[in-house]
Amino acid sequence: MNAYEIIDRHYPAGSPLRDIYLRHCGSVARLALDINVRCDLRLEPQLVEDAAMLHDIGIFLTHAPSIHCHGDMPYILHGVAGADLLRVEGADERLARVAESHTGSGLTPDEIAAAHLPIPSDRDTMPRTMLEKLICYADKFYSKSGDMQCKSIEQVEKEMSRFGQAPLERFLEMKKLFGDVE
């Protein structure tokens, strides 16, 4: 299954959301592919690209008007919703897991409960595989709003620290695996 076929079904050509989606996911894909080579991760390049291009597939189902998302769900659910959508689409489970586990630096059940997040308690939203960690890490460097330019490692660390010490530490562990971004 081609990632762009799935994207085309849910993000109409010429729409502002599609433009934002493709720009963000394309930037994440380029960075993830670069890290894959630079760190000799030996992940299949097509799988890395597909995972990066589909990690945010669920955003259209959420309510985030500033980026042209007019769905009903809270934005925090875009990963879980995207994973569900990819499973319905018959996509590779590895792609669904990337969507499900890329939010923040992953979310533990305790963090979900403590923050009263609407994520179902039975969902595993922690990145576990190298592919899941790679896309989660690369995603942190690109926003879907503002200038959409690559953030510095210092900017990302500052943003991650707003969510507490544990999420920041998980991000720093990924930084050890994948290095700084240029």
NUZA-250626 format. One record per residue: residue number from 1; x, y, z of N, C-alpha, C in turn. Coordinates in pm, whole numbers. Layout:
BEGIN
+------+--------+--------+--------+--------+--------+--------+--------+--------+--------+
: resi :    n_u :    n_v :    n_w :   ca_u :   ca_v :   ca_w :    c_u :    c_v :    c_w :
+------+--------+--------+--------+--------+--------+--------+--------+--------+--------+
:  NUM :      X :      Y :      Z :      X :      Y :      Z :      X :      Y :      Z :
...
+------+--------+--------+--------+--------+--------+--------+--------+--------+--------+
***
This chain:
BEGIN
+------+--------+--------+--------+--------+--------+--------+--------+--------+--------+
: resi :    n_u :    n_v :    n_w :   ca_u :   ca_v :   ca_w :    c_u :    c_v :    c_w :
+------+--------+--------+--------+--------+--------+--------+--------+--------+--------+
:    1 :     85 :   -118 :      0 :      0 :      0 :      0 :     89 :    124 :      0 :
:    2 :     59 :    217 :    -86 :    135 :    340 :   -101 :     86 :    444 :      0 :
:    3 :    179 :    505 :     72 :    143 :    607 :    171 :     64 :    721 :    107 :
:    4 :    102 :    759 :    -13 :     35 :    872 :    -78 :   -109 :    840 :   -118 :
:    5 :   -140 :    714 :   -141 :   -280 :    677 :   -168 :   -365 :    704 :    -44 :
:    6 :   -312 :    672 :     72 :   -385 :    696 :    197 :   -398 :    847 :    220 :
:    7 :   -289 :    919 :    201 :   -292 :   1064 :    218 :   -394 :   1126 :    124 :
:    8 :   -392 :   1085 :     -1 :   -485 :   1141 :   -102 :   -631 :   1119 :    -64 :
:    9 :   -662 :   1007 :      1 :   -801 :    979 :     40 :   -852 :   1072 :    150 :
:   10 :   -761 :   1124 :    230 :   -803 :   1201 :    348 :   -763 :   1348 :    347 :
:   11 :   -675 :   1385 :    255 :   -627 :   1523 :    246 :   -642 :   1571 :    102 :
:   12 :   -754 :   1637 :     71 :   -784 :   1676 :    -68 :   -679 :   1768 :   -129 :
:   13 :   -649 :   1743 :   -254 :   -555 :   1827 :   -328 :   -601 :   1971 :   -324 :
:   14 :   -507 :   2062 :   -307 :   -538 :   2203 :   -308 :   -586 :   2259 :   -176 :
:   15 :   -604 :   2175 :    -76 :   -652 :   2225 :     54 :   -533 :   2275 :    138 :
:   16 :   -557 :   2378 :    220 :   -450 :   2427 :    306 :   -398 :   2319 :    402 :
:   17 :   -487 :   2233 :    450 :   -443 :   2128 :    542 :   -349 :   2031 :    472 :
:   18 :   -379 :   1996 :    348 :   -289 :   1905 :    275 :   -151 :   1968 :    260 :
:   19 :   -148 :   2097 :    227 :    -19 :   2165 :    211 :     61 :   2161 :    341 :
:   20 :     -4 :   2191 :    453 :     61 :   2186 :    584 :    108 :   2043 :    612 :
:   21 :     18 :   1948 :    590 :     48 :   1806 :    617 :    171 :   1760 :    538 :
:   22 :    171 :   1784 :    408 :    281 :   1737 :    324 :    411 :   1807 :    358 :
:   23 :    405 :   1935 :    389 :    527 :   2006 :    424 :    585 :   1952 :    555 :
:   24 :    501 :   1936 :    656 :    547 :   1885 :    785 :    600 :   1742 :    771 :
:   25 :    519 :   1654 :    716 :    558 :   1513 :    708 :    678 :   1495 :    615 :
:   26 :    685 :   1574 :    509 :    801 :   1567 :    420 :    929 :   1607 :    492 :
:   27 :    922 :   1710 :    576 :   1040 :   1751 :    654 :   1080 :   1642 :    753 :
:   28 :    983 :   1582 :    819 :   1011 :   1473 :    913 :   1072 :   1355 :    838 :
:   29 :   1020 :   1325 :    720 :   1073 :   1213 :    641 :   1219 :   1238 :    601 :
:   30 :   1250 :   1358 :    552 :   1388 :   1387 :    511 :   1484 :   1374 :    630 :
:   31 :   1443 :   1427 :    746 :   1529 :   1417 :    863 :   1545 :   1271 :    907 :
:   32 :   1437 :   1196 :    911 :   1443 :   1056 :    953 :   1530 :    974 :    857 :
:   33 :   1517 :    999 :    728 :   1600 :    927 :    630 :   1747 :    962 :    648 :
:   34 :   1776 :   1089 :    676 :   1914 :   1132 :    700 :   1970 :   1063 :    824 :
:   35 :   1894 :   1061 :    933 :   1940 :    996 :   1056 :   1960 :    847 :   1033 :
:   36 :   1871 :    785 :    958 :   1882 :    642 :    929 :   2017 :    610 :    865 :
:   37 :   2059 :    694 :    771 :   2188 :    674 :    703 :   2303 :    712 :    796 :
:   38 :   2295 :    831 :    854 :   2404 :    884 :    937 :   2435 :    793 :   1055 :
:   39 :   2332 :    737 :   1115 :   2351 :    651 :   1233 :   2358 :    503 :   1198 :
:   40 :   2355 :    473 :   1069 :   2363 :    335 :   1021 :   2261 :    245 :   1090 :
:   41 :   2136 :    294 :   1094 :   2029 :    219 :   1160 :   1984 :     98 :   1079 :
:   42 :   2008 :    103 :    950 :   1974 :     -8 :    859 :   1825 :    -38 :    853 :
:   43 :   1746 :     67 :    874 :   1602 :     53 :    855 :   1574 :     69 :    705 :
:   44 :   1476 :     -5 :    656 :   1438 :      2 :    516 :   1394 :    145 :    483 :
:   45 :   1463 :    213 :    389 :   1430 :    353 :    360 :   1283 :    377 :    324 :
:   46 :   1222 :    287 :    247 :   1082 :    307 :    211 :    991 :    299 :    333 :
:   47 :   1023 :    212 :    426 :    945 :    202 :    550 :    962 :    330 :    633 :
:   48 :   1083 :    382 :    641 :   1107 :    507 :    714 :   1026 :    620 :    651 :
:   49 :   1033 :    631 :    519 :    959 :    737 :    451 :    808 :    722 :    471 :
:   50 :    757 :    601 :    454 :    613 :    579 :    473 :    570 :    612 :    616 :
:   51 :    649 :    569 :    713 :    616 :    596 :    853 :    613 :    746 :    880 :
:   52 :    711 :    817 :    827 :    715 :    962 :    847 :    598 :   1031 :    777 :
:   53 :    565 :    986 :    658 :    457 :   1049 :    582 :    320 :   1020 :    643 :
:   54 :    307 :    912 :    720 :    176 :    874 :    776 :    165 :    895 :    926 :
:   55 :    269 :    941 :    993 :    264 :    948 :   1139 :    154 :   1041 :   1189 :
:   56 :    119 :   1143 :   1112 :     16 :   1240 :   1153 :   -115 :   1225 :   1075 :
:   57 :   -138 :   1111 :   1016 :   -254 :   1091 :    928 :   -386 :   1124 :    999 :
:   58 :   -390 :   1116 :   1131 :   -515 :   1140 :   1204 :   -545 :   1284 :   1238 :
:   59 :   -462 :   1379 :   1199 :   -488 :   1517 :   1242 :   -618 :   1574 :   1188 :
:   60 :   -661 :   1531 :   1069 :   -784 :   1587 :   1011 :   -907 :   1551 :   1095 :
:   61 :   -896 :   1451 :   1179 :  -1007 :   1409 :   1264 :  -1018 :   1493 :   1391 :
:   62 :   -921 :   1580 :   1413 :   -914 :   1657 :   1537 :   -955 :   1803 :   1516 :
:   63 :   -975 :   1869 :   1627 :  -1012 :   2011 :   1624 :   -888 :   2095 :   1654 :
:   64 :   -829 :   2149 :   1547 :   -714 :   2238 :   1558 :   -726 :   2340 :   1445 :
:   65 :   -818 :   2435 :   1459 :   -847 :   2528 :   1350 :   -727 :   2607 :   1300 :
:   66 :   -628 :   2631 :   1386 :   -511 :   2709 :   1344 :   -431 :   2639 :   1235 :
:   67 :   -449 :   2507 :   1222 :   -383 :   2433 :   1113 :   -486 :   2368 :   1021 :
:   68 :   -606 :   2424 :   1020 :   -713 :   2383 :    928 :   -769 :   2243 :    956 :
:   69 :   -762 :   2199 :   1081 :   -822 :   2072 :   1121 :   -956 :   2104 :   1187 :
:   70 :  -1063 :   2048 :   1133 :  -1197 :   2082 :   1182 :  -1278 :   1959 :   1223 :
:   71 :  -1207 :   1860 :   1278 :  -1274 :   1741 :   1327 :  -1329 :   1763 :   1467 :
:   72 :  -1376 :   1655 :   1527 :  -1441 :   1663 :   1658 :  -1351 :   1623 :   1775 :
:   73 :  -1245 :   1553 :   1749 :  -1161 :   1500 :   1858 :  -1061 :   1605 :   1907 :
:   74 :  -1021 :   1594 :   2034 :   -911 :   1677 :   2082 :   -782 :   1641 :   2006 :
:   75 :   -698 :   1740 :   1982 :   -576 :   1718 :   1903 :   -487 :   1609 :   1962 :
:   76 :   -483 :   1597 :   2093 :   -398 :   1497 :   2159 :   -429 :   1356 :   2109 :
:   77 :   -548 :   1336 :   2053 :   -588 :   1203 :   2004 :   -546 :   1175 :   1860 :
:   78 :   -475 :   1267 :   1796 :   -444 :   1246 :   1654 :   -359 :   1122 :   1629 :
:   79 :   -272 :   1086 :   1722 :   -190 :    967 :   1704 :   -270 :    839 :   1714 :
:   80 :   -353 :    830 :   1816 :   -439 :    713 :   1836 :   -540 :    702 :   1722 :
:   81 :   -600 :    816 :   1685 :   -697 :    816 :   1574 :   -630 :    777 :   1444 :
:   82 :   -509 :    826 :   1423 :   -434 :    790 :   1303 :   -401 :    642 :   1298 :
:   83 :   -363 :    586 :   1412 :   -334 :    442 :   1418 :   -458 :    361 :   1384 :
:   84 :   -572 :    401 :   1440 :   -698 :    331 :   1409 :   -729 :    341 :   1260 :
:   85 :   -713 :    459 :   1204 :   -738 :    479 :   1061 :   -647 :    391 :    975 :
:   86 :   -519 :    387 :   1009 :   -425 :    306 :    932 :   -460 :    158 :    941 :
:   87 :   -506 :    114 :   1056 :   -547 :    -27 :   1069 :   -668 :    -57 :    982 :
:   88 :   -765 :     35 :    980 :   -882 :     18 :    893 :   -840 :     18 :    746 :
:   89 :   -743 :    100 :    712 :   -693 :    109 :    574 :   -615 :    -16 :    534 :
:   90 :   -581 :   -101 :    631 :   -504 :   -221 :    601 :   -354 :   -196 :    590 :
:   91 :   -308 :    -85 :    647 :   -166 :    -52 :    642 :    -86 :   -146 :    733 :
:   92 :     41 :   -152 :    707 :    135 :   -229 :    788 :    121 :   -186 :    935 :
:   93 :    114 :   -281 :   1025 :    100 :   -250 :   1168 :    214 :   -163 :   1218 :
:   94 :    332 :   -175 :   1159 :    443 :    -91 :   1203 :    412 :     57 :   1180 :
:   95 :    338 :     88 :   1075 :    301 :    226 :   1047 :    197 :    275 :   1148 :
:   96 :    103 :    189 :   1182 :      3 :    225 :   1283 :     69 :    250 :   1417 :
:   97 :    166 :    169 :   1452 :    237 :    187 :   1580 :    314 :    318 :   1583 :
:   98 :    372 :    357 :   1471 :    442 :    486 :   1467 :    344 :    599 :   1494 :
:   99 :    228 :    596 :   1428 :    127 :    699 :   1451 :     85 :    701 :   1598 :
:  100 :     66 :    584 :   1655 :     16 :    571 :   1792 :    116 :    617 :   1898 :
:  101 :    244 :    612 :   1864 :    347 :    632 :   1967 :    435 :    756 :   1947 :
:  102 :    400 :    845 :   1856 :    490 :    958 :   1829 :    459 :   1084 :   1909 :
:  103 :    348 :   1090 :   1979 :    309 :   1211 :   2050 :    403 :   1236 :   2168 :
:  104 :    452 :   1359 :   2176 :    550 :   1392 :   2279 :    673 :   1306 :   2260 :
:  105 :    721 :   1247 :   2367 :    827 :   1146 :   2358 :    768 :   1012 :   2398 :
:  106 :    639 :    998 :   2368 :    560 :    886 :   2416 :    489 :    929 :   2543 :
:  107 :    384 :    859 :   2576 :    308 :    889 :   2697 :    286 :    761 :   2775 :
:  108 :    324 :    764 :   2902 :    302 :    646 :   2986 :    158 :    648 :   3037 :
:  109 :    104 :    534 :   3078 :    -30 :    533 :   3136 :    -42 :    628 :   3256 :
:  110 :     62 :    637 :   3338 :     58 :    728 :   3454 :     50 :    873 :   3409 :
:  111 :    124 :    909 :   3304 :    120 :   1047 :   3253 :    -18 :   1079 :   3194 :
:  112 :    -74 :    982 :   3125 :   -208 :   1001 :   3067 :   -310 :   1023 :   3178 :
:  113 :   -302 :    941 :   3282 :   -397 :    953 :   3395 :   -376 :   1083 :   3472 :
:  114 :   -250 :   1116 :   3500 :   -221 :   1236 :   3579 :   -266 :   1364 :   3509 :
:  115 :   -254 :   1366 :   3377 :   -294 :   1484 :   3299 :   -440 :   1478 :   3255 :
:  116 :   -509 :   1371 :   3292 :   -650 :   1351 :   3255 :   -667 :   1361 :   3102 :
:  117 :   -575 :   1299 :   3029 :   -582 :   1301 :   2883 :   -689 :   1203 :   2836 :
:  118 :   -755 :   1233 :   2726 :   -864 :   1147 :   2678 :   -816 :   1024 :   2600 :
:  119 :   -691 :    989 :   2615 :   -637 :    871 :   2545 :   -683 :    746 :   2618 :
:  120 :   -737 :    648 :   2546 :   -783 :    525 :   2612 :   -670 :    458 :   2691 :
:  121 :   -702 :    413 :   2809 :   -600 :    357 :   2900 :   -540 :    226 :   2849 :
:  122 :   -604 :    161 :   2754 :   -552 :     35 :   2704 :   -456 :     52 :   2586 :
:  123 :   -426 :    175 :   2548 :   -340 :    200 :   2433 :   -195 :    215 :   2477 :
:  124 :   -104 :    151 :   2403 :     39 :    162 :   2428 :     92 :    277 :   2342 :
:  125 :    116 :    391 :   2404 :    158 :    509 :   2328 :    305 :    543 :   2351 :
:  126 :    384 :    444 :   2388 :    528 :    464 :   2405 :    602 :    411 :   2282 :
:  127 :    696 :    488 :   2227 :    775 :    436 :   2115 :    870 :    328 :   2166 :
:  128 :    863 :    212 :   2105 :    943 :     98 :   2153 :   1046 :     52 :   2051 :
:  129 :   1009 :     47 :   1924 :   1103 :      0 :   1823 :   1191 :    114 :   1775 :
:  130 :   1298 :     81 :   1704 :   1386 :    183 :   1649 :   1310 :    274 :   1553 :
:  131 :   1222 :    217 :   1471 :   1143 :    298 :   1378 :   1053 :    394 :   1454 :
:  132 :    985 :    347 :   1554 :    895 :    431 :   1634 :    973 :    545 :   1701 :
:  133 :   1088 :    514 :   1757 :   1170 :    617 :   1822 :   1224 :    717 :   1720 :
:  134 :   1265 :    668 :   1604 :   1320 :    755 :   1500 :   1218 :    859 :   1455 :
:  135 :   1097 :    817 :   1424 :    995 :    912 :   1377 :    952 :   1004 :   1491 :
:  136 :    939 :    951 :   1609 :    905 :   1034 :   1726 :   1010 :   1145 :   1742 :
:  137 :   1136 :   1110 :   1733 :   1246 :   1206 :   1748 :   1244 :   1309 :   1635 :
:  138 :   1240 :   1264 :   1512 :   1244 :   1356 :   1398 :   1125 :   1452 :   1399 :
:  139 :   1011 :   1405 :   1443 :    889 :   1487 :   1447 :    904 :   1607 :   1539 :
:  140 :    985 :   1595 :   1643 :    997 :   1703 :   1741 :   1061 :   1828 :   1682 :
:  141 :   1130 :   1815 :   1570 :   1205 :   1927 :   1513 :   1122 :   2013 :   1416 :
:  142 :   1000 :   1970 :   1388 :    917 :   2043 :   1291 :    776 :   2062 :   1344 :
:  143 :    730 :   2187 :   1341 :    594 :   2221 :   1381 :    505 :   2220 :   1257 :
:  144 :    376 :   2216 :   1279 :    281 :   2229 :   1168 :    228 :   2372 :   1160 :
:  145 :    286 :   2462 :   1237 :    243 :   2603 :   1233 :    368 :   2691 :   1235 :
:  146 :    345 :   2820 :   1223 :    457 :   2914 :   1222 :    539 :   2899 :   1095 :
:  147 :    670 :   2918 :   1107 :    755 :   2913 :    987 :    790 :   2771 :    943 :
:  148 :    762 :   2674 :   1026 :    781 :   2531 :    996 :    928 :   2497 :    967 :
:  149 :   1020 :   2583 :   1008 :   1162 :   2557 :    990 :   1211 :   2460 :   1096 :
:  150 :   1325 :   2397 :   1070 :   1383 :   2304 :   1166 :   1421 :   2377 :   1294 :
:  151 :   1377 :   2322 :   1407 :   1409 :   2379 :   1538 :   1548 :   2332 :   1581 :
:  152 :   1612 :   2411 :   1662 :   1740 :   2369 :   1719 :   1714 :   2266 :   1829 :
:  153 :   1817 :   2192 :   1863 :   1804 :   2094 :   1970 :   1769 :   2164 :   2101 :
:  154 :   1822 :   2285 :   2121 :   1792 :   2361 :   2243 :   1643 :   2398 :   2247 :
:  155 :   1587 :   2438 :   2134 :   1444 :   2472 :   2130 :   1359 :   2349 :   2164 :
:  156 :   1395 :   2235 :   2106 :   1317 :   2113 :   2130 :   1328 :   2072 :   2276 :
:  157 :   1449 :   2077 :   2332 :   1466 :   2041 :   2472 :   1384 :   2133 :   2563 :
:  158 :   1382 :   2261 :   2533 :   1303 :   2357 :   2613 :   1155 :   2323 :   2603 :
:  159 :   1106 :   2293 :   2482 :    966 :   2256 :   2465 :    933 :   2128 :   2540 :
:  160 :   1021 :   2029 :   2531 :    997 :   1901 :   2598 :    997 :   1917 :   2751 :
:  161 :   1079 :   2008 :   2802 :   1088 :   2026 :   2947 :    957 :   2081 :   3005 :
:  162 :    876 :   2146 :   2922 :    747 :   2198 :   2970 :    654 :   2085 :   3013 :
:  163 :    678 :   1964 :   2963 :    591 :   1850 :   2994 :    642 :   1766 :   3110 :
:  164 :    754 :   1809 :   3169 :    807 :   1739 :   3286 :    939 :   1671 :   3260 :
:  165 :    998 :   1622 :   3367 :   1131 :   1562 :   3359 :   1131 :   1429 :   3283 :
:  166 :   1033 :   1344 :   3306 :   1032 :   1212 :   3241 :   1023 :   1223 :   3088 :
:  167 :    932 :   1305 :   3032 :    931 :   1319 :   2886 :   1061 :   1377 :   2831 :
:  168 :   1119 :   1473 :   2903 :   1247 :   1530 :   2861 :   1355 :   1422 :   2861 :
:  169 :   1360 :   1342 :   2966 :   1460 :   1235 :   2973 :   1443 :   1134 :   2860 :
:  170 :   1320 :   1101 :   2824 :   1298 :   1010 :   2710 :   1350 :   1073 :   2581 :
:  171 :   1324 :   1202 :   2564 :   1375 :   1271 :   2446 :   1528 :   1268 :   2445 :
:  172 :   1591 :   1294 :   2559 :   1737 :   1295 :   2566 :   1795 :   1156 :   2538 :
:  173 :   1722 :   1051 :   2576 :   1766 :    915 :   2541 :   1762 :    895 :   2389 :
:  174 :   1659 :    949 :   2324 :   1652 :    940 :   2178 :   1765 :   1023 :   2115 :
:  175 :   1796 :   1136 :   2175 :   1906 :   1219 :   2125 :   2037 :   1141 :   2129 :
:  176 :   2058 :   1060 :   2235 :   2179 :    977 :   2243 :   2183 :    876 :   2128 :
:  177 :   2066 :    823 :   2093 :   2060 :    727 :   1983 :   2086 :    791 :   1847 :
:  178 :   2028 :    911 :   1826 :   2023 :    969 :   1692 :   2108 :   1092 :   1672 :
:  179 :   2161 :   1150 :   1779 :   2247 :   1265 :   1766 :   2174 :   1395 :   1746 :
:  180 :   2252 :   1502 :   1736 :   2198 :   1635 :   1715 :   2153 :   1648 :   1571 :
:  181 :   2070 :   1746 :   1547 :   2019 :   1774 :   1413 :   2085 :   1902 :   1364 :
:  182 :   2131 :   1899 :   1242 :   2203 :   2015 :   1187 :   2111 :   2105 :   1108 :
+------+--------+--------+--------+--------+--------+--------+--------+--------+--------+
***
